[in-house]
Amino acid sequence: MEPHPFKATRSGDSSSSSSLRVLRPIPRYLPTAQPPIMEEINNIEVVPCTDSEYLKPLTVHYNQNGTKKSWDYMRTHDSVSVLIFNTTSHCFVLVKQFRPAVYMCEWERGKSQSAKAAAAAAAAASEKKEEGAAEASEAQEAASSAGEGSSEWPPACAGVTYELCAGLVDKPQLSLEEIARQEVLEECGYDIPAAKLKKITSYRSGVGVTGSKQTMFYAEVSDDNRVSAGGGEPKEGELIEVVKIPLHEAMTFAYNERIPKTMGVIFSFMWFHNNMAPRYKISTNV
């Protein structure tokens, strides 16, 4: 079985605990406050999604150029995101959180790799049969070990991503700017007026599955705007770490494939480099 790209150690006695405590990916970007413990994931159970206030799977039937077609899609909310730039520290403010969907994709990928390793080990065991019983036994043990690895859960950091501050458009009485302002306050702890939010653009995401629309904003904040540690709404199940990315490291961060991040982070950093950096005569290290 190939080693998982993220290293992990067991918390407590590895023989008795199913909880995972991970070594965070390198490089490590500084949190703005004491980071929450989000890497202990256990008691995992996967069940069918039969009722959700966020997602509704549907199938649409239609004719296109005389051909009958069907397409499965997911009805969901539109969203907003905010690129936050702290003018006091010359840092971008991002959020870091555990994403179950990303975690499960990593688990599926790990299962596929383990299955291939098990098949290769089994083939090797078969070839060894003609060379001696002892060697065949060793090869069979290797095949068995590879197969057992397919059911192991990856470390929790496999599901942790860096993202822009963002939220769902689920309050029809509020404008997109007001929703974005609330997210900046709840997730990152900065209190700014909605008028300070500058619209960057809007685009479709998940066009093959959801087709939902995300509107991206830009906001400049200072340390004077910081009124709380942020971290999201615990009652909504949010557990968020607020992190700062120094401006001079921004593009290196954006293109580092070892750091799991959303496309919104990459695009917004490029937008800042092209539109804001020249105005302030500052370098984003490109």
Backbone as numpy.savetxt, mean C-alpha at the origin, in Angstrom:
# Nx Ny Nz CAx CAy CAz Cx Cy Cz
11.91 -23.11 -1.34 11.06 -21.90 -1.34 11.93 -20.66 -1.34
11.65 -19.73 -2.27 12.42 -18.50 -2.33 12.15 -17.65 -1.11
13.18 -17.00 -0.58 12.94 -16.14 0.59 12.04 -14.99 0.22
11.21 -14.56 1.18 10.32 -13.43 0.95 11.14 -12.16 0.89
10.79 -11.22 -0.01 11.60 -10.01 -0.16 11.64 -9.12 1.06
10.76 -9.35 2.03 10.78 -8.59 3.29 11.24 -9.51 4.40
12.19 -9.05 5.20 12.66 -9.85 6.32 11.73 -9.70 7.50
11.64 -10.73 8.32 10.78 -10.65 9.50 11.33 -11.52 10.61
10.99 -11.16 11.84 11.31 -11.98 12.99 10.05 -12.18 13.79
9.96 -13.30 14.47 8.80 -13.57 15.30 8.88 -12.74 16.58
7.73 -12.24 17.04 7.72 -11.57 18.33 7.46 -12.61 19.39
8.29 -12.63 20.41 8.14 -13.65 21.44 8.75 -14.95 20.99
8.27 -16.06 21.52 8.77 -17.38 21.20 8.25 -17.81 19.85
9.16 -18.05 18.89 8.75 -18.39 17.53 8.02 -19.71 17.47
8.15 -20.55 18.47 7.49 -21.84 18.45 6.05 -21.76 18.94
5.68 -20.66 19.58 4.35 -20.60 20.17 3.54 -19.41 19.70
4.16 -18.41 19.06 3.43 -17.21 18.67 3.20 -17.18 17.18
2.00 -16.75 16.79 1.68 -16.60 15.38 1.70 -15.14 14.96
2.09 -14.26 15.88 2.13 -12.83 15.60 3.48 -12.46 15.00
3.47 -11.60 13.97 4.69 -11.24 13.28 5.13 -9.82 13.61
6.39 -9.66 13.95 6.97 -8.33 14.11 8.06 -8.24 13.06
8.03 -7.19 12.25 8.91 -7.13 11.10 10.02 -6.10 11.27
11.09 -6.32 10.50 12.13 -5.32 10.35 11.69 -4.43 9.20
11.58 -3.12 9.42 11.04 -2.24 8.40 11.98 -2.16 7.20
11.40 -1.95 6.00 12.23 -1.84 4.80 13.23 -0.70 4.91
14.36 -0.86 4.25 15.39 0.18 4.20 15.33 0.82 2.82
15.44 2.13 2.64 15.69 3.12 3.68 14.45 3.43 4.51
14.70 3.95 5.70 13.62 4.26 6.64 13.42 5.77 6.66
12.21 6.22 6.36 11.91 7.64 6.38 11.28 8.00 7.71
11.66 9.17 8.23 11.34 9.53 9.60 9.85 9.80 9.82
9.28 9.20 10.85 7.89 9.53 11.20 7.83 10.90 11.83
6.65 11.54 11.78 6.51 12.86 12.39 6.18 12.74 13.87
5.88 11.55 14.34 5.58 11.31 15.75 5.92 9.85 16.05
5.71 9.44 17.29 5.95 8.04 17.63 5.07 7.15 16.75
5.69 6.29 15.91 4.88 5.50 14.97 4.01 4.48 15.67
2.79 4.24 15.14 1.92 3.23 15.74 2.42 1.84 15.41
2.06 0.87 16.21 2.44 -0.52 15.95 1.42 -1.10 14.98
1.81 -1.26 13.71 0.89 -1.78 12.72 1.37 -3.09 12.11
2.52 -3.59 12.60 3.10 -4.76 11.96 2.78 -6.09 12.62
1.90 -6.08 13.62 1.52 -7.34 14.25 0.17 -7.78 13.68
0.23 -8.70 12.74 -0.97 -9.20 12.06 -1.12 -10.68 12.39
-2.28 -11.09 12.88 -2.51 -12.50 13.19 -3.99 -12.84 13.02
-4.32 -14.10 13.29 -5.71 -14.59 13.19 -6.35 -14.23 11.85
-5.61 -14.47 10.77 -6.07 -14.12 9.43 -7.11 -15.14 8.95
-8.21 -14.64 8.43 -9.25 -15.49 7.88 -9.82 -14.81 6.63
-9.89 -15.54 5.55 -10.41 -15.02 4.29 -11.79 -15.61 4.04
-12.79 -14.75 3.86 -14.16 -15.21 3.65 -14.76 -14.43 2.47
-15.83 -14.93 1.87 -16.48 -14.21 0.77 -17.03 -12.87 1.25
-16.98 -11.87 0.37 -17.53 -10.55 0.68 -18.98 -10.52 0.19
-19.90 -10.66 1.12 -21.32 -10.74 0.76 -22.08 -9.44 1.01
-21.55 -8.59 1.88 -22.23 -7.34 2.18 -21.21 -6.29 2.59
-21.14 -5.19 1.85 -20.15 -4.16 2.14 -20.74 -2.80 1.81
-20.44 -1.82 2.66 -20.88 -0.45 2.39 -19.91 0.29 1.48
-18.77 -0.36 1.17 -17.76 0.26 0.33 -17.70 -0.31 -1.08
-17.98 -1.61 -1.22 -17.85 -2.27 -2.51 -19.10 -3.08 -2.83
-19.48 -3.08 -4.09 -20.59 -3.91 -4.53 -20.24 -4.51 -5.89
-19.98 -5.83 -5.95 -19.65 -6.46 -7.23 -20.90 -6.62 -8.10
-20.76 -6.27 -9.37 -21.87 -6.35 -10.32 -21.35 -6.85 -11.67
-22.27 -7.30 -12.51 -21.94 -7.68 -13.88 -22.83 -6.89 -14.82
-22.23 -6.25 -15.81 -22.99 -5.50 -16.79 -22.96 -6.27 -18.12
-24.14 -6.42 -18.73 -24.27 -7.04 -20.05 -24.56 -5.95 -21.06
-23.92 -6.01 -22.23 -24.12 -4.96 -23.22 -23.74 -5.48 -24.61
-24.17 -4.75 -25.62 -23.79 -5.03 -27.00 -22.81 -3.98 -27.48
-21.74 -4.43 -28.13 -20.76 -3.50 -28.70 -20.51 -3.91 -30.15
-20.89 -3.04 -31.04 -20.74 -3.31 -32.48 -21.39 -4.64 -32.87
-22.56 -4.90 -32.29 -23.29 -6.10 -32.64 -22.88 -7.36 -31.90
-21.90 -7.25 -31.01 -21.42 -8.41 -30.26 -21.86 -8.30 -28.81
-22.47 -9.37 -28.30 -22.88 -9.38 -26.89 -21.66 -9.57 -26.00
-21.59 -8.76 -24.97 -20.45 -8.84 -24.05 -20.93 -8.72 -22.61
-20.08 -9.18 -21.69 -20.33 -9.03 -20.26 -19.05 -8.56 -19.59
-19.22 -7.83 -18.49 -18.03 -7.33 -17.76 -18.36 -7.26 -16.28
-17.48 -7.83 -15.47 -17.63 -7.74 -14.02 -16.96 -6.45 -13.54
-17.65 -5.73 -12.68 -17.06 -4.51 -12.14 -17.48 -4.32 -10.69
-16.86 -3.36 -10.06 -17.10 -3.09 -8.65 -17.59 -1.65 -8.49
-18.77 -1.50 -7.90 -19.25 -0.15 -7.60 -18.62 0.32 -6.29
-18.02 1.48 -6.34 -17.35 2.01 -5.15 -17.40 3.53 -5.17
-16.86 4.16 -4.13 -16.88 5.62 -4.04 -15.74 6.24 -4.84
-15.95 7.48 -5.27 -14.83 8.28 -5.76 -13.98 8.69 -4.56
-12.85 9.34 -4.83 -11.95 9.68 -3.72 -11.18 10.97 -4.01
-10.55 11.48 -2.97 -9.65 12.63 -3.09 -8.30 12.25 -2.51
-7.26 12.91 -2.99 -5.92 12.72 -2.42 -5.24 14.08 -2.36
-4.25 14.19 -1.47 -3.60 15.49 -1.26 -2.08 15.31 -1.15
-1.36 16.00 -2.03 0.09 16.10 -1.89 0.37 17.24 -0.92
0.94 16.91 0.23 1.20 17.91 1.27 2.69 18.24 1.29
3.00 19.53 1.22 4.39 19.98 1.30 4.54 20.90 2.49
5.44 20.51 3.41 5.70 21.31 4.59 6.80 22.33 4.27
6.42 23.61 4.25 7.38 24.65 3.88 8.37 24.96 4.98
8.09 24.52 6.20 9.02 24.74 7.31 10.20 23.79 7.20
9.92 22.52 6.97 10.97 21.50 6.94 11.36 21.08 5.53
10.70 21.65 4.50 10.95 21.27 3.11 10.84 19.75 2.93
9.72 19.23 3.41 9.46 17.80 3.31 8.06 17.56 2.77
7.89 16.45 2.07 6.56 16.00 1.72 6.02 15.17 2.89
4.73 15.29 3.12 4.09 14.56 4.21 3.23 13.45 3.59
3.60 12.21 3.85 2.86 11.06 3.35 2.27 10.27 4.51
1.42 9.33 4.18 0.90 8.41 5.19 1.36 7.00 4.84
1.50 6.21 5.88 1.97 4.83 5.73 0.99 3.95 6.50
0.47 2.92 5.81 -0.50 2.08 6.49 -0.54 0.67 5.90
-1.11 -0.24 6.67 -1.26 -1.64 6.25 -2.48 -1.75 5.35
-2.28 -2.34 4.16 -3.34 -2.53 3.20 -3.60 -4.03 3.01
-4.71 -4.53 3.52 -4.99 -5.97 3.40 -4.99 -6.48 1.96
-5.48 -5.67 1.02 -5.51 -6.12 -0.37 -4.10 -6.34 -0.91
-3.19 -5.44 -0.57 -1.79 -5.59 -0.99 -1.19 -6.82 -0.32
-1.48 -6.99 0.94 -0.96 -8.13 1.70 -1.41 -9.45 1.07
-2.70 -9.55 0.73 -3.21 -10.79 0.16 -2.62 -11.05 -1.23
-2.36 -10.00 -2.00 -1.70 -10.18 -3.30 -0.29 -10.74 -3.11
0.41 -10.25 -2.09 1.74 -10.77 -1.80 1.67 -12.22 -1.37
0.63 -12.56 -0.61 0.45 -13.96 -0.19 0.21 -14.86 -1.40
-0.64 -14.42 -2.32 -0.91 -15.20 -3.53 0.37 -15.37 -4.35
1.15 -14.30 -4.45 2.41 -14.39 -5.20 3.37 -15.36 -4.54
3.42 -15.31 -3.19 4.27 -16.24 -2.46 3.85 -17.68 -2.64
2.53 -17.92 -2.68 2.02 -19.28 -2.90 2.45 -19.79 -4.27
2.37 -18.94 -5.27 2.74 -19.34 -6.63 4.23 -19.68 -6.71
5.06 -18.87 -6.05 6.49 -19.13 -6.05 6.80 -20.43 -5.31
6.10 -20.68 -4.20 6.32 -21.89 -3.43 5.90 -23.13 -4.20
4.80 -23.01 -4.96 4.33 -24.14 -5.75 5.36 -24.51 -6.83
5.95 -23.47 -7.44 6.98 -23.74 -8.45 8.21 -24.38 -7.81
8.58 -23.90 -6.62 9.73 -24.47 -5.92 9.46 -25.91 -5.53
8.23 -26.19 -5.08 7.87 -27.56 -4.69 7.91 -28.49 -5.89
7.42 -28.00 -7.05 7.43 -28.82 -8.25 8.86 -29.12 -8.69
9.73 -28.12 -8.59 11.14 -28.32 -8.97 11.82 -29.30 -8.03
11.51 -29.17 -6.72 12.10 -30.08 -5.75 11.60 -31.51 -5.94
10.32 -31.65 -6.29 9.76 -32.98 -6.53 10.40 -33.62 -7.75
10.65 -32.82 -8.78 11.31 -33.34 -9.97 12.72 -33.79 -9.65
13.39 -33.01 -8.80 14.75 -33.38 -8.39 14.73 -34.67 -7.59
13.73 -34.85 -6.73 13.61 -36.08 -5.94 13.42 -37.28 -6.83
12.65 -37.10 -7.90 12.40 -38.21 -8.82 13.67 -38.61 -9.53
14.47 -37.61 -9.90 15.73 -37.91 -10.58 16.72 -38.60 -9.67
16.65 -38.26 -8.38 17.59 -38.82 -7.42 17.30 -40.29 -7.10
16.09 -40.75 -7.42 15.74 -42.13 -7.10 16.71 -43.13 -7.72
17.19 -42.77 -8.88 18.10 -43.68 -9.58 19.52 -43.59 -9.05
19.79 -42.58 -8.21 21.17 -42.40 -7.74 21.39 -42.92 -6.33
20.35 -43.33 -5.65 20.53 -43.87 -4.31 19.41 -43.46 -3.38
19.08 -44.35 -2.46 17.96 -44.12 -1.55 18.19 -42.93 -0.62
19.42 -42.79 -0.11 19.71 -41.72 0.84 19.53 -40.35 0.18
20.10 -40.19 -1.02 19.98 -38.91 -1.70 18.53 -38.64 -2.09
17.81 -39.71 -2.45 16.40 -39.55 -2.80 15.60 -39.06 -1.61
15.94 -39.59 -0.42 15.24 -39.19 0.79 15.45 -37.71 1.08
16.70 -37.25 0.90 17.00 -35.84 1.13 16.22 -34.94 0.17
16.14 -35.37 -1.09 15.44 -34.58 -2.09 13.94 -34.53 -1.80
13.40 -35.66 -1.32 11.98 -35.71 -0.98 11.67 -34.78 0.19
12.60 -34.73 1.18 12.42 -33.83 2.30 12.42 -32.38 1.85
13.28 -32.07 0.88 13.34 -30.71 0.35 12.03 -30.35 -0.35
11.47 -31.31 -1.10 10.21 -31.08 -1.79 9.08 -30.87 -0.80
9.11 -31.66 0.27 8.07 -31.53 1.30 8.16 -30.18 1.99
9.39 -29.75 2.28 9.60 -28.46 2.93 9.13 -27.31 2.05
9.39 -27.41 0.74 8.96 -26.36 -0.18 7.44 -26.29 -0.25
6.79 -27.42 -0.20 5.34 -27.46 -0.24 4.72 -26.89 1.00
5.32 -27.16 2.15 4.78 -26.64 3.41 4.84 -25.12 3.44
5.87 -24.54 2.80 6.02 -23.09 2.83 4.90 -22.35 2.13
4.16 -23.05 1.25 3.13 -22.38 0.48 1.98 -21.87 1.34
1.82 -22.43 2.55 0.70 -22.02 3.39 1.10 -20.95 4.41
2.37 -20.54 4.43 2.83 -19.56 5.39 2.40 -18.16 4.98
2.02 -17.36 5.98 1.66 -15.97 5.70 2.93 -15.13 5.62
2.98 -14.17 4.70 4.15 -13.29 4.61 4.20 -12.35 5.81
5.33 -11.72 6.05 5.40 -10.75 7.15 4.48 -9.58 6.89
4.06 -8.93 7.95 3.07 -7.86 7.85 3.52 -6.71 6.95
4.81 -6.44 6.90 5.29 -5.31 6.10 5.04 -5.52 4.61
4.72 -6.75 4.20 4.40 -7.00 2.80 3.14 -6.25 2.38
2.33 -5.84 3.35 1.09 -5.12 3.04 1.13 -3.66 3.41
2.29 -3.13 3.81 2.40 -1.73 4.21 2.85 -0.88 3.02
2.15 0.21 2.76 2.47 1.07 1.63 2.57 2.53 2.05
3.33 3.29 1.26 3.41 4.75 1.40 2.41 5.36 0.43
1.63 6.33 0.90 0.55 6.89 0.09 0.40 8.38 0.35
-0.31 9.04 -0.56 -0.75 10.40 -0.29 -1.87 10.35 0.74
-2.02 11.41 1.49 -3.20 11.55 2.34 -4.42 11.49 1.42
-5.41 10.66 1.77 -6.53 10.46 0.85 -7.77 10.02 1.62
-8.91 10.07 0.94 -10.15 9.64 1.56 -11.26 9.49 0.55
-12.33 8.82 0.96 -13.47 8.58 0.08 -14.37 9.81 -0.02
-14.99 9.96 -1.16 -16.00 11.00 -1.35 -17.34 10.37 -0.96
-17.66 10.44 0.32 -18.87 9.81 0.84 -19.71 10.77 1.69
-19.45 12.07 1.51 -20.22 13.09 2.24 -20.78 14.07 1.21
-21.96 13.76 0.67 -22.50 14.59 -0.42 -22.73 16.05 -0.06
-22.82 16.37 1.23 -23.04 17.76 1.63 -21.77 18.59 1.61
-20.62 17.94 1.42 -19.34 18.65 1.43 -18.73 18.70 0.03
-18.01 19.79 -0.25 -17.27 19.89 -1.51 -16.05 18.97 -1.45
-15.45 18.73 -2.60 -14.23 17.90 -2.64 -13.13 18.55 -1.80
-13.05 19.88 -1.85 -12.03 20.58 -1.07 -12.25 20.39 0.43
-13.50 20.44 0.86 -13.80 20.25 2.28 -13.48 18.82 2.73
-13.78 17.86 1.87 -13.46 16.46 2.21 -11.95 16.29 2.31
-11.22 16.87 1.36 -9.76 16.78 1.38 -9.20 17.45 2.62
-9.76 18.60 3.00 -9.30 19.30 4.19 -9.47 18.44 5.43
-10.62 17.77 5.54 -10.86 16.90 6.69 -9.85 15.76 6.75
-9.51 15.20 5.59 -8.55 14.10 5.56 -7.16 14.56 6.00
-6.77 15.76 5.57 -5.47 16.30 5.99 -5.42 16.46 7.50
-6.52 16.92 8.09 -6.59 17.10 9.53 -6.58 15.76 10.26
-7.43 14.83 9.84 -7.57 13.54 10.53 -6.33 12.66 10.37
-5.80 12.60 9.17 -4.69 11.68 8.91 -3.33 12.26 9.26
-3.13 13.55 8.99 -1.80 14.13 9.15 -1.70 15.20 10.22
-2.83 15.68 10.75 -2.81 16.60 11.87 -2.63 18.06 11.53
-2.75 18.43 10.23 -2.60 19.84 9.84 -3.98 20.45 9.60
-4.20 21.61 10.21 -5.47 22.31 10.07 -5.28 23.48 9.11
-5.82 23.34 7.91 -5.68 24.38 6.90 -7.06 24.68 6.31
-7.28 25.90 5.84 -8.56 26.21 5.21 -8.67 25.52 3.85
-9.89 25.19 3.47 -10.11 24.52 2.20 -9.62 25.37 1.03
-9.63 26.68 1.21 -9.19 27.58 0.13 -7.70 27.41 -0.20
-6.93 26.84 0.71 -5.50 26.65 0.46 -5.21 25.42 -0.40
-6.23 24.62 -0.67 -6.05 23.43 -1.49 -6.11 23.79 -2.97
-5.08 23.40 -3.70 -5.01 23.67 -5.13 -5.25 22.36 -5.88
-6.21 22.37 -6.79 -6.48 21.17 -7.56 -5.36 20.93 -8.57
-4.80 19.72 -8.56 -3.78 19.33 -9.53 -4.45 18.76 -10.77
-5.26 17.71 -10.57 -5.97 17.08 -11.67 -6.92 16.04 -11.12
-7.70 15.44 -11.99 -8.52 14.29 -11.62 -8.31 13.21 -12.67
-8.51 11.97 -12.30 -8.24 10.85 -13.21 -9.03 9.64 -12.75
-9.12 8.66 -13.63 -9.79 7.41 -13.32 -8.77 6.40 -12.81
-9.17 5.66 -11.79 -8.31 4.60 -11.26 -9.03 3.27 -11.33
-8.29 2.18 -11.42 -8.90 0.86 -11.49 -9.89 0.75 -12.63
-9.51 1.21 -13.83 -10.46 1.30 -14.94 -11.02 -0.06 -15.37
-10.31 -1.14 -15.05 -10.81 -2.46 -15.41 -11.73 -3.06 -14.36
-11.76 -2.46 -13.18 -12.55 -3.05 -12.09 -13.53 -2.06 -11.49
-13.08 -0.86 -11.14 -13.97 0.09 -10.47 -14.29 1.31 -11.34
-13.32 1.82 -12.06 -13.54 3.01 -12.87 -13.80 4.26 -12.04
-13.47 4.22 -10.76 -13.76 5.36 -9.88 -12.84 6.54 -10.20
-13.27 7.72 -9.79 -12.54 8.95 -10.07 -11.85 9.46 -8.82
-10.58 9.82 -8.96 -9.86 10.44 -7.85 -9.46 11.84 -8.26
-9.68 12.79 -7.36 -9.27 14.17 -7.57 -8.10 14.47 -6.65
-7.00 14.96 -7.24 -5.77 15.19 -6.49 -5.57 16.68 -6.24
-5.22 17.00 -5.01 -4.98 18.39 -4.61 -3.54 18.55 -4.12
-3.12 19.82 -4.08 -1.82 20.18 -3.50 -2.06 21.16 -2.37
-1.36 20.93 -1.25 -1.52 21.83 -0.10 -0.15 22.12 0.51
0.09 23.39 0.77 1.30 23.78 1.50 0.93 24.02 2.95
1.72 23.45 3.85 1.49 23.61 5.28 2.79 24.04 5.94
2.69 24.47 7.17 3.88 24.78 7.97 3.71 24.12 9.32
4.76 24.14 10.09 4.67 23.55 11.43 3.62 24.27 12.28
3.35 25.53 11.96 2.33 26.27 12.71 0.93 25.72 12.50
0.73 25.01 11.38 -0.59 24.44 11.08 -0.82 23.10 11.78
0.22 22.58 12.43 0.11 21.25 13.05 -0.63 21.36 14.38
-1.81 20.73 14.45 -2.62 20.82 15.67 -2.77 19.46 16.37
-2.34 18.40 15.70 -2.41 17.07 16.31 -1.41 16.15 15.62
-1.29 14.95 16.17 -0.35 13.98 15.59 -0.93 13.29 14.37
-2.22 13.47 14.10 -2.85 12.77 12.99 -2.99 11.29 13.31
-2.92 10.47 12.29 -3.01 9.03 12.50 -4.34 8.42 12.11
-5.30 9.25 11.64 -6.58 8.72 11.20 -7.58 8.57 12.32
-8.73 8.01 11.98 -9.83 7.81 12.92 -9.85 6.35 13.39
-9.45 6.08 14.64 -9.47 4.70 15.13 -10.85 4.05 15.05
-11.91 4.84 15.25 -13.26 4.28 15.22 -13.63 3.81 13.82
-12.91 4.28 12.81 -13.13 3.82 11.44 -12.14 2.74 11.06
-11.36 2.27 12.04 -10.40 1.21 11.78 -9.09 1.68 11.19
-8.86 2.99 11.19 -7.63 3.51 10.59 -6.46 3.44 11.59
-5.32 3.03 11.08 -4.08 3.01 11.86 -2.99 3.51 10.92
-2.67 4.79 11.04 -1.83 5.47 10.06 -0.59 6.05 10.71
0.53 5.89 10.03 1.78 6.53 10.44 2.06 7.69 9.48
2.31 8.86 10.03 2.63 10.04 9.21 4.14 10.11 9.05
4.61 10.20 7.81 6.05 10.22 7.56 6.41 11.41 6.69
7.64 11.89 6.84 8.16 13.00 6.05 9.21 12.48 5.07
9.10 12.91 3.83 10.09 12.60 2.81 10.82 13.89 2.47
12.11 14.01 2.80 12.85 15.23 2.51 12.80 15.56 1.01
12.66 16.82 0.70 12.50 17.24 -0.68 13.65 16.76 -1.57
14.87 16.84 -1.07 16.01 16.46 -1.91 16.09 14.95 -2.15
15.29 14.17 -1.43 15.27 12.72 -1.65 14.01 12.27 -2.37
13.16 13.21 -2.75 11.83 12.86 -3.25 11.85 11.98 -4.48
12.60 12.36 -5.51 12.58 11.58 -6.74 13.30 10.25 -6.60
14.32 10.21 -5.76 14.97 8.93 -5.47 13.97 8.00 -4.80
13.20 8.54 -3.87 12.15 7.78 -3.21 11.12 7.30 -4.22
10.70 8.19 -5.11 9.64 7.86 -6.07 10.02 6.70 -6.97
11.28 6.64 -7.38 11.69 5.62 -8.34 12.32 4.38 -7.69
12.37 4.36 -6.38 12.92 3.19 -5.68 11.84 2.11 -5.61
11.98 1.06 -6.41 10.96 0.01 -6.47 10.91 -0.85 -5.22
11.92 -0.75 -4.37 11.91 -1.51 -3.12 10.97 -0.91 -2.10
10.57 0.34 -2.32 9.67 1.02 -1.39 8.26 0.94 -1.95
7.35 0.21 -1.32 5.99 0.08 -1.84 5.22 1.38 -1.71
4.68 1.85 -2.83 4.00 3.14 -2.84 2.94 3.14 -3.93
2.04 4.10 -3.87 1.00 4.22 -4.89 1.49 5.05 -6.07
0.79 4.90 -7.19 1.13 5.69 -8.37 0.91 7.17 -8.10
-0.03 7.50 -7.23 -0.29 8.89 -6.89 0.93 9.58 -6.30
1.70 8.85 -5.49 2.92 9.42 -4.91 3.92 9.76 -6.02
4.13 8.83 -6.93 5.10 9.04 -8.01 4.68 10.21 -8.89
3.41 10.19 -9.30 2.93 11.26 -10.19 3.00 12.62 -9.52
2.56 12.70 -8.26 2.53 14.00 -7.59 3.93 14.56 -7.35
4.90 13.69 -7.06 6.28 14.16 -6.91 6.79 14.72 -8.24
6.46 14.04 -9.34 6.87 14.53 -10.66 6.19 15.87 -10.97
4.90 15.97 -10.61 4.18 17.23 -10.82 4.85 18.36 -10.05
5.21 18.11 -8.80 5.87 19.14 -7.99 7.19 19.55 -8.63
7.96 18.56 -9.07 9.26 18.85 -9.69 9.10 19.75 -10.91
8.06 19.49 -11.71 7.87 20.25 -12.95 7.20 21.60 -12.74
6.37 21.73 -11.71 5.55 22.92 -11.55 5.90 23.81 -10.37
6.35 23.23 -9.27 6.58 24.01 -8.06 8.06 24.25 -7.78
8.89 23.25 -8.02 10.32 23.38 -7.71 10.96 24.56 -8.44
10.69 24.77 -9.73 11.29 25.92 -10.41 10.86 27.25 -9.79
9.61 27.32 -9.34 9.11 28.55 -8.74 9.85 28.90 -7.46
10.17 27.85 -6.67 10.85 28.09 -5.42 12.37 27.98 -5.53
12.82 27.66 -6.75 14.26 27.50 -7.01 14.88 26.51 -6.03
14.21 25.35 -5.92 14.70 24.31 -5.04 14.87 23.03 -5.83
15.72 22.16 -5.37 16.05 20.93 -6.09 15.32 19.74 -5.49
14.81 18.88 -6.40 14.21 17.62 -5.95 15.15 16.45 -6.26
16.41 16.75 -6.57 17.43 15.73 -6.75 17.13 14.82 -7.94
16.90 15.43 -9.09 16.69 14.65 -10.33 17.93 14.77 -11.20
